[in-house]
Amino acid sequence: MDAWGAALIEAAQNPEQVTRILFQDFPTWMIASFYVVAFTAIGVFLYGCYVEIRKYRRGRPLSAANLWTGIGRMVEALLSHRTLRRRDPAAGRNHALIFFGFALLFIGTATITLEYDILEPIAGVKFWYGSFYLWFSLVLDVAGIALLIGLVYMMYRRNWMRLPKLDYQRPDRQPGDPDYGRDGYRREDWLFLWALVLLGVTGFLLEASRLVWLESDPTVWDYRWWSPVGAVTAYVYKGLGLGAAGAGELRIGLWWFHGLLALAFIAVIPFTKAKHIFTAMASLALRDPKPAAHLPEADLTAKTVGAEKITDFTWKQLLNFDACTKCGAAMKPALPGPPGSPCRRATSSSLCASSPTTR
């Protein structure tokens, strides 16, 4: 046993037992069912990525110059959230909570998968126990709280603040027209937010149910405060009269609900606004630092000026349309051209580009 693994563990306990056993007490059929669903979700996600790449390839060619410099700028922008904080300090701070909270939770899940499904069965390597596991649990609890705080603020911002720049109504339509309000986009926004909220909340509820279920095991209960949110929730469970047996049954239900929701979220990423997780990063990496200097001259005597159909855009412009998440940053009137703002046009153009019938 290494010193790191035993550093925070009581002398009478084996550090390797201070961990969380995946699929603990699950029957074989249940484990197999989970992997079938997981691989299906990954397959749907990969197909969605293929569809998106195929869509971008319909755009006109454009060389990606200074890519590594752009990647460096993208990493700096993500870590600092400088652009978002400059446009709207409160939204920028809370988006940072969502971004870093989600990123840490994703890294945590990937770390568990790395050990359980790859390193341990292939090379016998184990590291998810002892002190590493305890710090791991604490960091993920903090990440989960950060995620939920950011999401609650974004819900407040969209619903109760009712900022005009977050309005989907089209200025080139009249009230009563089928696509005037574009309620589908609004519903998708709320589904996206609620899915993340439910993932965070059910993660904490699941953590607490495991603590109550295994409260008689000192390698679990003695270290409950390394999962502070789960520990507080566990005491709430116990105060409501939930015992070990009931917590064990609750754990199974929560495990499946949380797991299926997470896999469904992964599967639909390429088909929803959640794709901006990837397209925004790609757009930042490919961003032209001097766009005005590279604007092509327009022939004002031509029959058509600018883009007449979706395939007149470059593949990078199509990518930029998908990176637009209706955050309100681009809601100024766009002149000259059709009525509306760049963001409203981007939303419509992204939908149009995704259509298999668009030519």
C-alpha positions as CSV (number, residue, x, y, z in Angstrom):
1,M,0.0,0.0,0.0
2,D,1.4,3.3,-1.0
3,A,1.8,6.2,1.4
4,W,-0.5,8.4,-0.6
5,G,-3.3,5.8,-0.4
6,A,-3.0,5.4,3.3
7,A,-2.3,9.0,4.3
8,L,-5.8,9.9,5.5
9,I,-7.0,6.4,6.4
10,E,-7.4,5.1,9.9
11,A,-4.6,2.7,10.9
12,A,-7.0,-0.3,11.4
13,Q,-8.5,0.0,7.9
14,N,-7.2,-1.1,4.6
15,P,-7.0,1.9,2.2
16,E,-8.0,-0.2,-0.7
17,Q,-11.4,-0.8,1.0
18,V,-12.0,2.9,1.2
19,T,-13.6,3.3,-2.2
20,R,-16.9,3.0,-4.0
21,I,-17.5,-0.4,-5.7
22,L,-19.2,0.1,-9.0
23,F,-22.3,-2.1,-9.6
24,Q,-22.1,-3.2,-6.0
25,D,-24.7,-6.1,-5.4
26,F,-26.0,-5.7,-9.0
27,P,-27.0,-8.9,-10.8
28,T,-25.2,-9.8,-14.0
29,W,-28.2,-9.1,-16.2
30,M,-28.4,-5.6,-14.8
31,I,-24.8,-4.8,-15.5
32,A,-25.1,-6.3,-19.0
33,S,-28.2,-4.2,-19.6
34,F,-26.3,-1.0,-18.6
35,Y,-23.5,-1.7,-21.0
36,V,-25.9,-2.3,-23.9
37,V,-27.6,1.0,-23.2
38,A,-24.2,2.8,-22.8
39,F,-22.8,1.5,-26.1
40,T,-26.1,2.4,-27.8
41,A,-25.9,6.0,-26.4
42,I,-22.3,6.3,-27.6
43,G,-23.3,5.0,-31.0
44,V,-26.1,7.6,-31.3
45,F,-23.6,10.3,-30.2
46,L,-21.1,9.2,-32.8
47,Y,-23.7,9.1,-35.5
48,G,-24.8,12.6,-34.6
49,C,-21.2,13.8,-34.8
50,Y,-21.0,12.3,-38.3
51,V,-24.2,14.1,-39.4
52,E,-22.8,17.4,-38.1
53,I,-19.5,16.9,-39.9
54,R,-21.3,15.9,-43.1
55,K,-23.3,19.2,-42.8
56,Y,-20.1,21.3,-42.4
57,R,-18.6,19.6,-45.5
58,R,-21.5,21.0,-47.5
59,G,-20.0,24.5,-47.0
60,R,-17.4,26.1,-49.2
61,P,-13.8,25.2,-48.5
62,L,-11.7,27.4,-46.2
63,S,-8.2,26.9,-45.0
64,A,-7.7,26.9,-41.2
65,A,-4.6,29.1,-40.7
66,N,-2.6,29.4,-37.5
67,L,-4.6,26.5,-35.9
68,W,-2.2,26.0,-32.9
69,T,-2.3,29.7,-32.1
70,G,-6.1,29.6,-32.2
71,I,-6.2,26.5,-29.9
72,G,-4.0,28.5,-27.4
73,R,-6.4,31.4,-27.6
74,M,-9.4,29.0,-27.1
75,V,-7.9,27.5,-24.0
76,E,-7.1,30.9,-22.6
77,A,-10.7,32.1,-23.3
78,L,-12.2,29.0,-21.7
79,L,-10.0,29.2,-18.6
80,S,-10.6,32.9,-18.1
81,H,-14.1,33.2,-19.4
82,R,-12.9,36.7,-20.2
83,T,-15.3,37.4,-23.2
84,L,-18.4,36.3,-21.4
85,R,-17.5,38.2,-18.2
86,R,-16.8,41.3,-20.2
87,R,-20.2,41.2,-21.9
88,D,-22.2,40.2,-18.8
89,P,-20.2,39.8,-15.6
90,A,-23.0,37.9,-13.7
91,A,-23.7,35.6,-16.6
92,G,-20.0,35.1,-17.2
93,R,-19.3,34.1,-13.6
94,N,-22.2,31.7,-13.5
95,H,-21.4,30.2,-16.9
96,A,-17.9,29.6,-15.4
97,L,-19.5,27.7,-12.5
98,I,-21.4,25.5,-15.0
99,F,-18.5,25.0,-17.3
100,F,-15.9,24.0,-14.6
101,G,-18.4,22.1,-12.6
102,F,-19.5,20.0,-15.6
103,A,-15.9,19.6,-16.7
104,L,-14.8,18.2,-13.3
105,L,-17.8,15.9,-13.1
106,F,-17.1,14.6,-16.6
107,I,-13.4,14.1,-15.8
108,G,-14.4,12.3,-12.7
109,T,-16.7,9.9,-14.6
110,A,-14.0,9.4,-17.2
111,T,-11.4,8.6,-14.5
112,I,-13.7,5.9,-13.0
113,T,-14.3,4.4,-16.4
114,L,-10.5,4.5,-17.1
115,E,-9.7,2.4,-14.1
116,Y,-12.7,0.1,-14.0
117,D,-13.1,-0.7,-17.7
118,I,-9.5,-0.3,-19.0
119,L,-6.6,-0.2,-16.6
120,E,-7.7,-2.7,-14.0
121,P,-8.9,-5.5,-16.3
122,I,-6.0,-5.1,-18.7
123,A,-3.0,-4.1,-16.5
124,G,-4.3,-4.7,-12.9
125,V,-3.7,-1.0,-12.2
126,K,-5.9,0.5,-9.4
127,F,-5.8,4.0,-8.0
128,W,-9.4,4.9,-7.1
129,Y,-9.1,4.2,-3.3
130,G,-7.7,5.6,-0.1
131,S,-6.7,9.3,0.0
132,F,-7.1,9.7,-3.8
133,Y,-10.7,8.5,-3.5
134,L,-11.5,10.8,-0.6
135,W,-10.1,14.0,-2.3
136,F,-11.8,12.8,-5.5
137,S,-15.2,12.7,-3.7
138,L,-14.7,16.1,-2.1
139,V,-13.8,17.8,-5.4
140,L,-16.8,16.3,-7.2
141,D,-19.2,17.4,-4.5
142,V,-17.9,20.9,-4.8
143,A,-18.1,20.7,-8.6
144,G,-21.7,19.5,-8.3
145,I,-22.7,22.4,-6.1
146,A,-20.9,24.9,-8.5
147,L,-22.9,23.4,-11.4
148,L,-26.2,23.7,-9.7
149,I,-25.6,27.3,-8.5
150,G,-24.7,28.3,-12.1
151,L,-27.8,26.6,-13.5
152,V,-30.2,28.1,-11.0
153,Y,-28.9,31.6,-11.9
154,M,-29.3,30.9,-15.7
155,M,-32.9,29.8,-15.0
156,Y,-33.5,33.0,-13.1
157,R,-31.9,35.0,-15.9
158,R,-34.0,33.5,-18.6
159,N,-37.3,33.3,-16.9
160,W,-37.6,36.0,-14.2
161,M,-35.3,38.7,-15.6
162,R,-36.9,38.4,-19.0
163,L,-34.1,40.2,-20.8
164,P,-35.1,41.4,-24.3
165,K,-31.9,40.1,-25.7
166,L,-33.0,36.6,-24.8
167,D,-36.3,36.9,-26.7
168,Y,-36.7,34.5,-29.7
169,Q,-39.5,36.5,-31.3
170,R,-38.8,37.3,-35.0
171,P,-39.0,41.0,-35.9
172,D,-39.8,40.0,-39.5
173,R,-42.9,38.1,-38.5
174,Q,-46.3,39.2,-37.1
175,P,-47.8,37.9,-33.9
176,G,-49.9,34.8,-34.8
177,D,-47.5,33.6,-37.5
178,P,-46.4,30.0,-36.9
179,D,-42.8,30.8,-36.4
180,Y,-43.1,34.2,-34.7
181,G,-42.2,33.2,-31.2
182,R,-40.2,30.0,-32.1
183,D,-41.3,28.3,-28.8
184,G,-39.4,25.2,-29.8
185,Y,-36.1,26.9,-29.1
186,R,-37.4,28.0,-25.7
187,R,-38.5,24.5,-24.8
188,E,-35.1,23.1,-25.8
189,D,-33.4,25.7,-23.6
190,W,-35.4,24.6,-20.6
191,L,-35.0,20.9,-21.3
192,F,-31.2,21.5,-21.5
193,L,-31.1,23.3,-18.2
194,W,-33.4,20.9,-16.4
195,A,-31.5,17.8,-17.6
196,L,-28.3,19.2,-16.1
197,V,-30.1,20.1,-12.9
198,L,-31.6,16.6,-12.6
199,L,-28.2,15.1,-13.2
200,G,-26.7,17.1,-10.4
201,V,-29.5,16.6,-7.9
202,T,-29.9,12.9,-8.5
203,G,-26.1,12.5,-8.2
204,F,-26.3,13.9,-4.7
205,L,-29.4,11.8,-3.8
206,L,-27.7,8.7,-5.1
207,E,-24.6,9.5,-3.1
208,A,-26.7,9.9,0.1
209,S,-28.6,6.7,-0.4
210,R,-25.4,4.8,-0.7
211,L,-24.1,6.3,2.6
212,V,-27.3,5.3,4.5
213,W,-27.3,1.8,2.8
214,L,-23.7,1.2,4.0
215,E,-23.8,3.2,7.3
216,S,-22.7,0.0,9.2
217,D,-19.5,-0.2,7.1
218,P,-16.8,1.9,8.7
219,T,-14.9,2.2,5.5
220,V,-17.9,4.1,4.1
221,W,-19.6,5.9,7.0
222,D,-16.4,7.0,8.8
223,Y,-15.5,9.0,5.7
224,R,-18.9,10.5,4.9
225,W,-17.9,14.1,5.3
226,W,-15.5,13.8,2.4
227,S,-18.8,13.9,0.5
228,P,-20.3,16.8,2.4
229,V,-23.5,17.3,0.3
230,G,-24.2,13.5,0.3
231,A,-23.5,13.4,4.1
232,V,-26.0,16.2,4.9
233,T,-28.6,14.6,2.6
234,A,-28.0,11.2,4.2
235,Y,-28.9,12.7,7.6
236,V,-32.0,14.2,6.0
237,Y,-32.9,10.6,4.8
238,K,-32.3,9.2,8.3
239,G,-34.4,12.0,9.8
240,L,-37.2,11.0,7.5
241,G,-37.0,7.4,8.8
242,L,-35.2,5.9,5.9
243,G,-33.2,2.8,7.0
244,A,-30.5,0.8,5.3
245,A,-32.8,-1.6,3.5
246,G,-35.0,1.2,2.1
247,A,-31.9,3.2,1.1
248,G,-30.6,0.2,-0.7
249,E,-33.8,-0.1,-2.8
250,L,-33.8,3.7,-3.3
251,R,-30.2,3.5,-4.5
252,I,-31.1,1.1,-7.3
253,G,-33.9,3.3,-8.6
254,L,-31.8,6.4,-8.4
255,W,-28.8,4.7,-10.0
256,W,-30.8,3.7,-13.1
257,F,-32.6,7.1,-13.4
258,H,-29.3,9.0,-13.0
259,G,-27.4,6.7,-15.4
260,L,-30.1,6.6,-18.1
261,L,-30.5,10.4,-17.9
262,A,-26.7,10.8,-18.3
263,L,-26.5,8.4,-21.2
264,A,-29.5,10.1,-22.9
265,F,-27.9,13.5,-22.5
266,I,-24.7,12.2,-24.1
267,A,-26.7,10.7,-27.0
268,V,-28.6,13.9,-27.9
269,I,-25.7,16.3,-27.6
270,P,-25.1,16.5,-31.4
271,F,-28.8,17.0,-32.1
272,T,-29.5,19.8,-29.6
273,K,-28.0,23.1,-28.4
274,A,-25.8,21.1,-26.1
275,K,-23.6,20.7,-29.2
276,H,-22.2,24.1,-28.3
277,I,-20.0,22.3,-25.8
278,F,-17.9,21.3,-28.8
279,T,-18.8,23.8,-31.5
280,A,-18.1,26.8,-29.3
281,M,-14.6,25.6,-28.6
282,A,-14.0,24.8,-32.3
283,S,-15.3,28.3,-33.2
284,L,-13.0,29.9,-30.7
285,A,-10.0,27.9,-32.0
286,L,-10.7,28.9,-35.6
287,R,-11.6,32.5,-34.9
288,D,-10.1,35.1,-37.1
289,P,-8.5,37.7,-34.8
290,K,-8.8,40.4,-37.6
291,P,-12.0,39.6,-39.4
292,A,-12.5,43.1,-40.8
293,A,-9.2,43.0,-42.6
294,H,-10.2,39.8,-44.4
295,L,-13.7,40.8,-45.6
296,P,-14.1,40.1,-49.3
297,E,-15.2,43.0,-51.5
298,A,-18.9,42.7,-52.6
299,D,-19.9,43.2,-56.2
300,L,-22.9,45.5,-55.6
301,T,-23.9,45.2,-59.3
302,A,-24.3,41.4,-59.1
303,K,-27.8,39.9,-59.0
304,T,-27.1,38.4,-55.6
305,V,-24.9,39.9,-52.9
306,G,-23.7,37.6,-50.2
307,A,-25.1,34.1,-49.5
308,E,-28.2,33.0,-51.4
309,K,-28.3,29.5,-50.1
310,I,-26.8,27.5,-47.2
311,T,-24.0,26.0,-49.4
312,D,-22.8,29.5,-50.2
313,F,-21.4,29.7,-46.6
314,T,-18.0,28.3,-45.7
315,W,-17.8,25.2,-43.5
316,K,-16.5,27.5,-40.7
317,Q,-19.5,29.8,-41.0
318,L,-21.8,26.8,-40.7
319,L,-19.8,25.8,-37.6
320,N,-20.2,29.3,-36.2
321,F,-24.0,29.0,-36.6
322,D,-24.0,26.0,-34.4
323,A,-21.8,27.7,-31.8
324,C,-24.5,30.4,-31.4
325,T,-26.5,29.5,-28.2
326,K,-28.9,32.4,-28.0
327,C,-27.0,34.0,-25.1
328,G,-28.0,37.5,-26.1
329,A,-24.5,38.7,-27.0
330,A,-25.3,39.2,-30.7
331,M,-28.7,40.7,-30.4
332,K,-28.0,44.0,-32.1
333,P,-29.8,44.8,-35.4
334,A,-28.0,43.5,-38.4
335,L,-27.7,46.0,-41.3
336,P,-27.8,45.8,-44.2
337,G,-29.9,42.7,-45.0
338,P,-33.0,41.0,-43.9
339,P,-34.6,42.1,-40.6
340,G,-33.3,40.7,-37.4
341,S,-30.0,40.3,-35.4
342,P,-27.0,38.2,-36.2
343,C,-28.0,35.7,-33.5
344,R,-31.6,35.3,-34.8
345,R,-30.2,34.7,-38.2
346,A,-27.7,32.3,-36.9
347,T,-30.4,30.3,-35.1
348,S,-32.5,30.1,-38.3
349,S,-29.4,29.3,-40.5
350,S,-28.3,26.5,-38.2
351,L,-31.7,24.9,-38.4
352,C,-31.8,25.3,-42.1
353,A,-28.3,23.9,-42.6
354,S,-29.3,20.8,-40.6
355,S,-32.2,20.0,-42.9
356,P,-31.4,17.1,-45.3
357,T,-33.7,18.8,-47.9
358,T,-31.8,22.1,-48.0
359,R,-29.8,22.7,-51.2
